[in-house]
Amino acid sequence: LPLVLVSLPTMATGEEIPPGLQDSWGDFWLFRFFVNAAGYASIVVPGFLLIQYFKRRNYLETGRGICFPIVKSCVFGSEAKSVHQEDGSLPPRAEPTESSTARQVFKLLFCATGLQASYLTWGVLQEHVMTRTYGATETDPGEKFKDSQFLVFMNRILAFTVAGLYCALTKQPRHGAPMYKYSFASLSNILSSWCQYEALKYISFPTQVLAKASKVIPVMMMGKLVSRKSYEYWEYLTAALITVGVSMFLLSSAPNRHVSTVTTFSGIVLLAGYIIFDSFTSNWQDALFTYKMSPVQMMFGVNVFSCLFTVGSLLEQGALLESLRFMTRHSEFTTHAVLLSVCSACGQLFIFYTINQFGAAVFTIIMTLRQAFAILLSCLIYGHTVTVVGGLGVAVVFMALFLRVYARSRMKKRSKKLPPGESPVQKV
């Protein structure tokens, strides 16, 4: 492993690491990835052994005592799957009526404004935190914040608190999924978020946004592997268009571009990691939704394990105290980190509310527009440049995304007219 770590920078096809970004091998992303993974393994492995122990002992029938309800909930769950659930346990959304058109328009504007404000602010702050220097003066060059895992922990702890309060204050379905099953989605969600933050050290924010917009391709591939899904011809067509658009954008990068906008080898690897982990998360959550649960319960369960994994890993590395010291040294960073967490938690709540009120198609359109606005906003604030070919690539990607929304809505209308007993092909 040390030989691999030493040779990787030179294997990166001429990649140049930005000065000051990598002060030591302890700051190299691959080293940090393995250290973080070792921290998660120190929690996952004992947990796995305990689960196997309780299952082999048939604890569900032989267990007694005050720990029995906790073990039952964590290992076995409380009820069977719902085999008649059609669309991943999302609660039935309210259908608009003619008498409340103005109210529906107001709700739509509220949802669109909330989603745009939450995630556009989150994107701008994310790029600032990971690429800018804090505490710089005429005599002091300042320092950059390097621990992406701490930012993931900040986001998850607030999301866990918000989801917990929401579940406590509102009526939720009876929970039946074994708690340990959330850990799979939690672990992949943590790793995808870590890759997302870490990638901004090596690539521009517009490149990252465009790569995120194209994740429908690996989601389809993961859907075939995990859920055995099948897809329509138009889904493959739009996936191909997205691939062409992303390729046009990435290949249009000029060699003499500023170091903050060069798409480097490390950045591509981290983006690939983000897309793979995120694709697994969505497909695993889709499988979990076969249990009777609400989206907020899913949010709570996943974030419980996310907090456990990240705080455990941070404490083992001694990085939690160091990050807290960084916060005390730089109050501006504290403000940015808190705002990042608030925007992330609020954005998730707006997602659930929008899908509940207007359905997934309207939500997809709003979020697709948000990605386009995020690229434009990043170029205006941080001075990123996009060539003509790159701009055409962006246009192709978003045209393909809107085509997917249109085709999906047509398929849903057609599926409502199918005879009883027939079901449409599953979609991404």
The 8 nearest C-alpha neighbors of each residue, nearest first, counted from 0:
[[1, 3, 2, 4, 5, 30, 6, 33],
 [2, 0, 4, 3, 5, 6, 30, 7],
 [3, 1, 5, 0, 4, 6, 7, 8],
 [4, 2, 0, 6, 1, 5, 7, 8],
 [5, 3, 1, 2, 7, 6, 0, 30],
 [4, 6, 2, 3, 7, 1, 8, 9],
 [7, 5, 3, 9, 4, 8, 2, 10],
 [6, 8, 10, 9, 4, 5, 3, 11],
 [9, 7, 11, 10, 6, 5, 14, 4],
 [8, 10, 7, 11, 6, 13, 12, 14],
 [11, 9, 7, 8, 12, 6, 13, 14],
 [10, 12, 14, 8, 9, 264, 13, 7],
 [13, 11, 10, 14, 9, 264, 8, 263],
 [12, 14, 11, 15, 9, 10, 8, 264],
 [15, 13, 11, 12, 263, 264, 16, 8],
 [14, 16, 17, 13, 263, 8, 11, 258],
 [15, 17, 18, 14, 20, 21, 201, 8],
 [16, 18, 20, 15, 19, 258, 21, 201],
 [19, 17, 20, 16, 21, 22, 15, 258],
 [18, 20, 21, 22, 17, 16, 143, 142],
 [21, 19, 18, 17, 22, 16, 200, 26],
 [20, 22, 23, 19, 26, 27, 18, 24],
 [21, 23, 19, 20, 26, 24, 25, 18],
 [24, 22, 25, 26, 21, 27, 20, 19],
 [25, 23, 27, 26, 22, 30, 21, 4],
 [24, 26, 23, 27, 30, 31, 22, 28],
 [27, 25, 24, 23, 21, 28, 31, 22],
 [28, 26, 24, 30, 25, 29, 21, 31],
 [27, 29, 31, 30, 32, 26, 197, 25],
 [30, 28, 32, 31, 27, 33, 4, 34],
 [29, 31, 33, 32, 28, 27, 34, 25],
 [30, 32, 34, 28, 29, 33, 35, 27],
 [33, 31, 29, 35, 30, 34, 28, 36],
 [32, 34, 36, 30, 35, 31, 37, 29],
 [35, 33, 31, 37, 36, 32, 30, 38],
 [34, 36, 38, 32, 37, 33, 31, 312],
 [37, 35, 33, 39, 38, 34, 32, 40],
 [36, 38, 40, 34, 35, 39, 33, 41],
 [39, 37, 312, 35, 41, 36, 40, 34],
 [38, 40, 36, 42, 41, 37, 308, 43],
 [41, 39, 43, 37, 42, 38, 44, 36],
 [40, 42, 38, 39, 43, 44, 37, 45],
 [43, 41, 40, 39, 44, 45, 46, 308],
 [42, 44, 40, 46, 45, 41, 47, 39],
 [43, 45, 47, 46, 40, 42, 41, 48],
 [46, 44, 48, 47, 43, 42, 49, 41],
 [47, 45, 43, 49, 44, 48, 50, 42],
 [46, 48, 44, 50, 45, 49, 43, 51],
 [47, 49, 45, 51, 46, 50, 52, 44],
 [50, 48, 52, 46, 51, 47, 45, 53],
 [51, 49, 47, 53, 52, 48, 74, 54],
 [52, 50, 54, 48, 49, 53, 55, 47],
 [51, 53, 49, 55, 50, 54, 48, 56],
 [54, 52, 56, 58, 50, 55, 51, 57],
 [53, 55, 57, 51, 56, 52, 50, 58],
 [54, 56, 52, 57, 53, 51, 58, 50],
 [55, 57, 53, 58, 54, 52, 61, 59],
 [58, 56, 54, 55, 59, 60, 53, 61],
 [57, 59, 62, 61, 56, 53, 60, 54],
 [58, 60, 57, 62, 61, 71, 75, 54],
 [61, 59, 58, 62, 57, 63, 56, 71],
 [60, 62, 58, 59, 57, 63, 56, 67],
 [63, 61, 58, 59, 60, 67, 64, 57],
 [62, 64, 67, 61, 65, 66, 58, 60],
 [65, 63, 66, 67, 62, 68, 69, 70],
 [64, 66, 67, 68, 63, 69, 70, 62],
 [67, 65, 69, 64, 68, 70, 63, 71],
 [66, 68, 70, 69, 63, 65, 64, 71],
 [69, 67, 71, 70, 66, 72, 65, 64],
 [70, 68, 72, 66, 71, 67, 73, 65],
 [69, 71, 73, 67, 72, 68, 74, 66],
 [70, 72, 75, 68, 69, 74, 73, 76],
 [71, 73, 76, 69, 70, 177, 74, 75],
 [74, 72, 178, 177, 70, 71, 179, 69],
 [75, 73, 177, 71, 70, 72, 76, 50],
 [76, 74, 71, 177, 72, 73, 77, 59],
 [77, 75, 177, 72, 176, 175, 71, 78],
 [76, 78, 175, 72, 75, 176, 174, 79],
 [79, 77, 175, 76, 80, 176, 174, 290],
 [80, 78, 81, 175, 290, 77, 176, 76],
 [79, 81, 290, 289, 82, 78, 291, 175],
 [80, 82, 290, 83, 289, 84, 291, 79],
 [83, 81, 84, 80, 289, 85, 290, 79],
 [84, 82, 81, 85, 289, 80, 86, 88],
 [83, 85, 82, 81, 86, 88, 289, 87],
 [86, 84, 87, 83, 88, 82, 289, 89],
 [85, 87, 88, 84, 89, 288, 285, 289],
 [86, 88, 288, 89, 285, 85, 289, 84],
 [89, 87, 288, 86, 90, 292, 293, 84],
 [88, 90, 87, 293, 91, 86, 294, 355],
 [89, 91, 88, 92, 355, 293, 294, 87],
 [92, 90, 89, 93, 355, 356, 88, 94],
 [93, 91, 355, 356, 90, 94, 357, 358],
 [92, 94, 356, 95, 91, 355, 357, 358],
 [93, 95, 92, 96, 356, 357, 91, 103],
 [96, 94, 93, 103, 97, 99, 100, 356],
 [97, 95, 98, 99, 94, 100, 103, 93],
 [96, 98, 99, 100, 95, 101, 103, 94],
 [99, 97, 96, 100, 101, 95, 102, 103],
 [98, 100, 102, 97, 96, 101, 103, 95],
 [101, 99, 103, 102, 97, 98, 104, 96],
 [102, 100, 104, 103, 99, 105, 98, 106],
 [101, 103, 105, 99, 100, 104, 106, 107],
 [104, 102, 106, 100, 105, 101, 107, 99],
 [105, 103, 107, 101, 106, 102, 100, 108],
 [104, 106, 102, 108, 103, 107, 109, 101],
 [107, 105, 109, 103, 104, 108, 110, 102],
 [106, 108, 104, 110, 109, 105, 111, 103],
 [109, 107, 111, 105, 106, 110, 112, 104],
 [108, 110, 106, 112, 107, 111, 113, 105],
 [111, 109, 113, 107, 108, 112, 353, 114],
 [112, 110, 108, 114, 113, 109, 115, 107],
 [113, 111, 115, 109, 110, 114, 116, 108],
 [112, 114, 110, 116, 111, 115, 117, 109],
 [115, 113, 117, 111, 116, 112, 346, 118],
 [114, 116, 112, 118, 113, 117, 119, 369],
 [115, 117, 113, 119, 114, 118, 112, 120],
 [118, 116, 342, 114, 346, 120, 115, 119],
 [117, 119, 121, 120, 115, 116, 122, 114],
 [118, 120, 122, 121, 116, 115, 117, 373],
 [121, 119, 123, 118, 122, 117, 116, 124],
 [120, 122, 118, 124, 119, 339, 123, 342],
 [121, 123, 125, 119, 120, 124, 118, 126],
 [122, 124, 120, 126, 125, 121, 127, 119],
 [125, 123, 127, 121, 126, 122, 128, 120],
 [126, 124, 122, 128, 127, 123, 121, 129],
 [125, 127, 129, 123, 124, 128, 130, 122],
 [126, 128, 124, 131, 125, 130, 129, 123],
 [129, 127, 125, 126, 130, 131, 124, 144],
 [130, 128, 126, 127, 131, 125, 199, 200],
 [129, 131, 127, 128, 126, 200, 199, 132],
 [132, 130, 127, 128, 129, 143, 133, 126],
 [133, 131, 143, 142, 141, 135, 134, 130],
 [132, 134, 141, 142, 135, 143, 131, 329],
 [133, 135, 141, 136, 329, 142, 132, 140],
 [134, 136, 141, 140, 139, 133, 132, 137],
 [137, 135, 139, 138, 140, 134, 141, 133],
 [138, 136, 139, 135, 140, 141, 134, 133],
 [137, 139, 136, 140, 135, 141, 134, 142],
 [138, 140, 136, 141, 135, 137, 134, 142],
 [141, 139, 135, 136, 138, 142, 137, 134],
 [142, 140, 135, 134, 139, 133, 132, 136],
 [143, 141, 132, 133, 134, 144, 140, 135],
 [142, 144, 132, 133, 145, 131, 141, 130],
 [143, 145, 146, 129, 142, 128, 132, 325],
 [144, 146, 143, 147, 129, 26, 197, 20],
 [147, 145, 148, 149, 144, 150, 322, 318],
 [148, 146, 150, 149, 193, 196, 145, 197],
 [147, 149, 151, 150, 146, 193, 152, 309],
 [148, 150, 152, 151, 147, 146, 153, 322],
 [151, 149, 153, 147, 152, 148, 154, 336],
 [152, 150, 148, 154, 149, 153, 155, 147],
 [151, 153, 149, 155, 150, 154, 309, 156],
 [154, 152, 150, 156, 151, 155, 340, 149],
 [155, 153, 340, 151, 152, 157, 156, 150],
 [156, 154, 158, 152, 157, 153, 302, 159],
 [155, 157, 159, 153, 158, 154, 306, 152],
 [156, 158, 160, 159, 155, 154, 161, 340],
 [159, 157, 344, 155, 161, 160, 156, 162],
 [158, 160, 156, 302, 162, 157, 299, 161],
 [161, 159, 157, 163, 158, 162, 164, 156],
 [160, 162, 158, 164, 163, 159, 157, 165],
 [163, 161, 165, 299, 159, 164, 160, 295],
 [164, 162, 160, 166, 165, 161, 159, 299],
 [163, 165, 167, 161, 166, 162, 168, 160],
 [164, 166, 162, 168, 167, 163, 169, 161],
 [167, 165, 163, 169, 164, 168, 162, 171],
 [168, 166, 164, 165, 169, 163, 170, 171],
 [167, 169, 165, 166, 164, 170, 163, 171],
 [170, 168, 166, 167, 165, 171, 164, 172],
 [169, 171, 166, 172, 168, 167, 165, 173],
 [170, 172, 169, 166, 173, 293, 292, 296],
 [173, 171, 292, 174, 291, 293, 170, 296],
 [174, 172, 175, 171, 291, 292, 78, 77],
 [173, 175, 292, 172, 176, 291, 77, 78],
 [174, 176, 77, 78, 76, 290, 173, 177],
 [177, 175, 76, 290, 178, 174, 77, 78],
 [178, 176, 76, 73, 75, 74, 179, 72],
 [177, 179, 73, 180, 181, 176, 72, 74],
 [178, 180, 181, 182, 177, 73, 74, 183],
 [181, 179, 182, 178, 177, 183, 176, 184],
 [182, 180, 301, 179, 183, 184, 178, 300],
 [181, 183, 185, 180, 179, 184, 304, 186],
 [184, 182, 186, 185, 181, 180, 187, 283],
 [183, 185, 280, 187, 182, 181, 186, 188],
 [184, 186, 182, 301, 188, 305, 183, 187],
 [187, 185, 189, 183, 188, 184, 182, 190],
 [186, 188, 276, 190, 184, 189, 185, 280],
 [189, 187, 185, 191, 186, 190, 184, 280],
 [190, 188, 186, 192, 187, 191, 193, 185],
 [189, 191, 193, 187, 192, 188, 194, 186],
 [192, 190, 273, 276, 188, 194, 193, 189],
 [193, 191, 195, 189, 194, 190, 188, 196],
 [192, 194, 190, 196, 195, 191, 147, 148],
 [195, 193, 197, 191, 273, 269, 192, 196],
 [194, 196, 192, 198, 193, 197, 273, 191],
 [197, 195, 193, 194, 198, 199, 147, 192],
 [196, 198, 194, 199, 195, 200, 193, 147],
 [199, 197, 266, 200, 195, 269, 201, 196],
 [198, 200, 202, 201, 197, 196, 203, 129],
 [201, 199, 198, 197, 130, 202, 129, 266],
 [200, 202, 266, 199, 198, 263, 265, 262],
 [203, 201, 262, 199, 266, 260, 261, 198],
 [202, 204, 260, 206, 205, 259, 199, 207],
 [203, 205, 207, 206, 208, 199, 202, 126],
 [206, 204, 374, 208, 207, 203, 209, 377],
 [207, 205, 209, 204, 203, 208, 210, 202],
 [206, 208, 204, 210, 205, 209, 211, 203],
 [209, 207, 211, 205, 210, 206, 204, 212],
 [208, 210, 212, 206, 211, 207, 205, 213],
 [209, 211, 207, 213, 212, 208, 206, 214],
 [212, 210, 208, 214, 213, 209, 207, 274],
 [211, 213, 209, 210, 214, 208, 215, 370],
 [214, 212, 210, 211, 215, 241, 216, 209],
 [213, 215, 216, 211, 217, 212, 274, 218],
 [216, 214, 218, 213, 217, 219, 238, 427],
 [215, 217, 214, 219, 218, 238, 213, 220],
 [218, 216, 220, 219, 214, 215, 221, 278],
 [219, 217, 278, 215, 221, 216, 220, 222],
 [220, 218, 222, 216, 217, 221, 215, 427],
 [219, 221, 217, 223, 222, 218, 216, 224],
 [222, 220, 224, 218, 223, 219, 225, 217],
 [223, 221, 219, 226, 225, 220, 224, 228],
 [222, 224, 227, 228, 220, 221, 226, 225],
 [223, 225, 221, 222, 227, 226, 220, 228],
 [226, 224, 222, 221, 223, 227, 282, 283],
 [225, 227, 222, 228, 223, 224, 282, 286],
 [228, 226, 223, 224, 225, 222, 229, 221],
 [229, 227, 223, 226, 222, 425, 230, 426],
 [230, 228, 425, 424, 227, 223, 231, 426],
 [229, 231, 426, 424, 234, 425, 232, 228],
 [230, 232, 234, 233, 235, 424, 229, 426],
 [231, 233, 235, 234, 236, 230, 237, 238],
 [234, 232, 236, 235, 231, 237, 406, 403],
 [233, 235, 237, 236, 232, 231, 238, 230],
 [234, 236, 238, 232, 233, 237, 239, 231],
 [237, 235, 233, 239, 234, 238, 232, 240],
 [236, 238, 240, 399, 234, 239, 235, 233],
 [239, 237, 235, 241, 236, 240, 216, 234],
 [238, 240, 242, 236, 237, 241, 235, 243],
 [241, 239, 237, 243, 242, 238, 399, 244],
 [240, 242, 396, 244, 238, 239, 243, 213],
 [241, 243, 239, 245, 240, 244, 246, 238],
 [244, 242, 240, 246, 241, 245, 247, 239],
 [245, 243, 392, 395, 241, 396, 247, 246],
 [244, 246, 248, 242, 247, 243, 392, 241],
 [245, 247, 243, 249, 244, 248, 250, 242],
 [248, 246, 392, 244, 250, 245, 249, 389],
 [247, 249, 389, 392, 245, 251, 246, 250],
 [248, 250, 246, 251, 247, 252, 245, 389],
 [251, 249, 247, 252, 248, 246, 389, 253],
 [250, 252, 248, 249, 389, 247, 388, 253],
 [253, 251, 250, 249, 254, 261, 248, 262],
 [252, 254, 256, 255, 251, 261, 250, 386],
 [255, 253, 256, 252, 261, 257, 251, 258],
 [256, 254, 253, 257, 258, 261, 252, 260],
 [255, 257, 253, 254, 258, 261, 260, 252],
 [256, 258, 259, 260, 255, 261, 254, 383],
 [257, 259, 261, 260, 256, 17, 201, 255],
 [260, 258, 257, 261, 203, 202, 201, 200],
 [259, 261, 203, 258, 202, 257, 262, 256],
 [262, 260, 258, 263, 202, 259, 256, 257],
 [261, 263, 202, 266, 260, 201, 264, 267],
 [264, 262, 266, 265, 261, 201, 14, 267],
 [263, 265, 267, 266, 11, 268, 14, 262],
 [266, 264, 268, 263, 267, 269, 201, 11],
 [265, 267, 201, 198, 263, 269, 264, 202],
 [266, 268, 270, 264, 265, 269, 271, 263],
 [267, 269, 271, 265, 270, 266, 272, 264],
 [268, 270, 272, 266, 194, 271, 267, 198],
 [271, 269, 273, 267, 272, 268, 266, 274],
 [272, 270, 268, 274, 269, 273, 267, 275],
 [273, 271, 269, 275, 270, 274, 276, 268],
 [272, 274, 191, 270, 194, 276, 271, 275],
 [273, 275, 277, 271, 272, 276, 278, 214],
 [276, 274, 278, 272, 277, 273, 271, 279],
 [275, 277, 187, 191, 279, 273, 278, 274],
 [278, 276, 280, 274, 279, 275, 191, 273],
 [279, 277, 218, 275, 280, 281, 276, 274],
 [278, 280, 276, 282, 277, 281, 283, 275],
 [281, 279, 184, 277, 283, 278, 282, 187],
 [282, 280, 284, 278, 283, 279, 285, 277],
 [281, 283, 285, 279, 284, 280, 222, 286],
 [282, 284, 286, 280, 285, 281, 279, 184],
 [285, 283, 287, 281, 286, 282, 280, 288],
 [284, 286, 282, 288, 283, 287, 87, 281],
 [285, 287, 283, 284, 288, 289, 282, 226],
 [288, 286, 284, 289, 285, 290, 283, 176],
 [287, 289, 87, 290, 285, 286, 88, 284],
 [290, 288, 287, 81, 80, 286, 87, 291],
 [291, 289, 80, 288, 81, 287, 292, 176],
 [290, 292, 81, 289, 88, 174, 175, 172],
 [293, 291, 172, 290, 174, 296, 88, 288],
 [292, 294, 296, 295, 88, 89, 297, 172],
 [295, 293, 297, 296, 298, 89, 292, 351],
 [296, 294, 298, 297, 293, 162, 299, 166],
 [297, 295, 299, 293, 298, 294, 300, 292],
 [296, 298, 294, 300, 295, 299, 301, 293],
 [297, 299, 295, 296, 301, 300, 302, 294],
 [298, 300, 296, 162, 302, 297, 159, 301],
 [301, 299, 297, 303, 302, 298, 181, 296],
 [300, 302, 185, 181, 298, 303, 299, 304],
 [301, 303, 305, 159, 299, 304, 300, 155],
 [304, 302, 300, 306, 305, 301, 299, 159],
 [303, 305, 307, 302, 306, 301, 182, 185],
 [304, 306, 302, 308, 185, 307, 303, 309],
 [307, 305, 309, 304, 303, 308, 310, 156],
 [308, 306, 304, 305, 310, 309, 311, 303],
 [309, 307, 305, 311, 306, 39, 310, 304],
 [308, 310, 312, 306, 311, 152, 307, 313],
 [309, 311, 313, 312, 307, 308, 306, 314],
 [312, 310, 314, 308, 309, 313, 307, 315],
 [311, 313, 38, 315, 309, 314, 310, 308],
 [314, 312, 318, 319, 310, 316, 315, 311],
 [313, 315, 317, 311, 316, 312, 319, 310],
 [314, 316, 312, 313, 317, 311, 38, 318],
 [315, 317, 318, 313, 314, 312, 319, 38],
 [318, 316, 314, 315, 319, 313, 320, 321],
 [319, 317, 313, 321, 316, 320, 322, 314],
 [318, 320, 313, 322, 321, 317, 314, 323],
 [321, 319, 323, 322, 318, 324, 317, 314],
 [320, 322, 318, 324, 323, 319, 325, 317],
 [323, 321, 325, 319, 324, 320, 318, 326],
 [322, 324, 326, 320, 325, 321, 319, 327],
 [325, 323, 327, 321, 326, 322, 320, 328],
 [324, 326, 322, 328, 323, 327, 329, 321],
 [327, 325, 323, 333, 329, 324, 328, 330],
 [326, 328, 324, 325, 329, 330, 323, 333],
 [329, 327, 325, 326, 324, 330, 134, 323],
 [330, 328, 326, 331, 332, 327, 325, 134],
 [329, 331, 333, 332, 326, 327, 334, 328],
 [332, 330, 334, 329, 333, 335, 133, 326],
 [331, 333, 335, 334, 330, 329, 336, 326],
 [334, 332, 330, 326, 336, 331, 335, 337],
 [333, 335, 331, 337, 332, 336, 338, 330],
 [334, 336, 332, 338, 333, 337, 339, 331],
 [337, 335, 339, 333, 338, 334, 332, 340],
 [336, 338, 340, 334, 339, 335, 333, 341],
 [339, 337, 341, 335, 340, 336, 342, 334],
 [340, 338, 336, 342, 337, 121, 341, 335],
 [339, 341, 154, 343, 337, 338, 342, 153],
 [342, 340, 338, 344, 343, 339, 345, 337],
 [343, 341, 117, 345, 339, 340, 344, 121],
 [342, 344, 340, 346, 341, 345, 339, 347],
 [345, 343, 158, 341, 347, 346, 342, 340],
 [346, 344, 348, 342, 347, 343, 341, 349],
 [345, 347, 349, 343, 117, 344, 348, 342],
 [348, 346, 350, 344, 349, 345, 343, 351],
 [347, 349, 345, 351, 350, 346, 352, 344],
 [350, 348, 346, 352, 347, 351, 353, 114],
 [351, 349, 347, 353, 348, 352, 346, 354],
 [352, 350, 348, 354, 349, 353, 355, 347],
 [351, 353, 349, 355, 350, 354, 356, 348],
 [354, 352, 356, 350, 355, 351, 357, 110],
 [355, 353, 358, 359, 351, 357, 356, 352],
 [354, 356, 92, 352, 353, 358, 357, 351],
 [357, 355, 92, 353, 93, 354, 352, 358],
 [358, 356, 354, 353, 355, 361, 92, 359],
 [359, 357, 354, 360, 355, 361, 356, 362],
 [358, 360, 362, 354, 361, 363, 357, 353],
 [361, 359, 363, 362, 358, 404, 364, 408],
 [362, 360, 364, 363, 359, 358, 357, 365],
 [361, 363, 359, 365, 360, 364, 354, 366],
 [364, 362, 360, 366, 361, 365, 367, 359],
 [363, 365, 367, 361, 362, 366, 368, 360],
 [366, 364, 362, 368, 363, 367, 369, 111],
 [365, 367, 369, 363, 368, 364, 362, 370],
 [368, 366, 364, 370, 369, 365, 363, 371],
 [369, 367, 371, 365, 366, 370, 372, 364],
 [368, 370, 366, 372, 367, 371, 115, 373],
 [369, 371, 373, 367, 368, 372, 366, 208],
 [370, 372, 368, 374, 373, 369, 375, 367],
 [371, 373, 369, 375, 370, 374, 376, 368],
 [374, 372, 370, 376, 371, 375, 119, 369],
 [375, 373, 205, 377, 371, 372, 376, 378],
 [376, 374, 372, 378, 373, 377, 379, 371],
 [377, 375, 373, 379, 378, 374, 372, 380],
 [376, 378, 380, 374, 379, 375, 381, 373],
 [377, 379, 383, 382, 375, 376, 381, 380],
 [378, 380, 376, 377, 382, 381, 375, 383],
 [381, 379, 377, 378, 382, 376, 383, 123],
 [380, 382, 378, 377, 383, 379, 376, 127],
 [381, 383, 378, 379, 380, 384, 377, 260],
 [384, 382, 378, 381, 260, 385, 377, 379],
 [383, 385, 382, 378, 386, 260, 256, 379],
 [384, 386, 389, 390, 387, 383, 388, 378],
 [387, 385, 389, 388, 390, 251, 384, 252],
 [386, 388, 390, 389, 391, 385, 251, 392],
 [389, 387, 391, 390, 386, 251, 392, 247],
 [390, 388, 248, 386, 392, 387, 391, 251],
 [389, 391, 387, 393, 392, 388, 386, 385],
 [392, 390, 394, 388, 389, 393, 395, 387],
 [391, 393, 244, 247, 389, 248, 395, 390],
 [392, 394, 390, 396, 391, 395, 244, 389],
 [393, 395, 391, 397, 392, 396, 398, 390],
 [396, 394, 398, 244, 392, 393, 397, 399],
 [397, 395, 241, 244, 393, 399, 398, 394],
 [396, 398, 400, 399, 394, 395, 401, 393],
 [399, 397, 395, 401, 400, 396, 394, 402],
 [400, 398, 402, 237, 396, 397, 401, 240],
 [399, 401, 397, 403, 402, 398, 396, 404],
 [402, 400, 404, 398, 403, 399, 397, 405],
 [401, 403, 399, 405, 400, 404, 406, 398],
 [404, 402, 400, 406, 401, 405, 407, 399],
 [403, 405, 401, 407, 402, 406, 360, 408],
 [406, 404, 402, 408, 407, 403, 401, 409],
 [407, 405, 409, 403, 408, 404, 402, 410],
 [406, 408, 410, 404, 409, 405, 403, 411],
 [409, 407, 411, 405, 410, 406, 404, 412],
 [410, 408, 406, 412, 407, 411, 413, 405],
 [411, 409, 413, 407, 408, 412, 414, 406],
 [412, 410, 414, 408, 413, 409, 407, 415],
 [413, 411, 409, 415, 410, 414, 408, 416],
 [412, 414, 410, 411, 416, 415, 409, 417],
 [415, 413, 411, 417, 416, 412, 423, 410],
 [414, 416, 413, 412, 417, 411, 418, 410],
 [415, 417, 414, 413, 418, 412, 419, 411],
 [416, 418, 414, 415, 421, 419, 413, 422],
 [419, 417, 421, 420, 416, 415, 422, 414],
 [420, 418, 421, 417, 422, 416, 415, 414],
 [419, 421, 418, 422, 417, 423, 414, 416],
 [422, 420, 419, 418, 417, 423, 414, 424],
 [421, 423, 420, 424, 414, 417, 419, 425],
 [422, 424, 414, 425, 421, 410, 411, 417],
 [423, 425, 230, 229, 426, 422, 231, 228],
 [426, 424, 228, 229, 423, 230, 427, 231],
 [425, 427, 230, 424, 229, 228, 231, 407],
 [426, 219, 425, 218, 215, 222, 230, 234]]
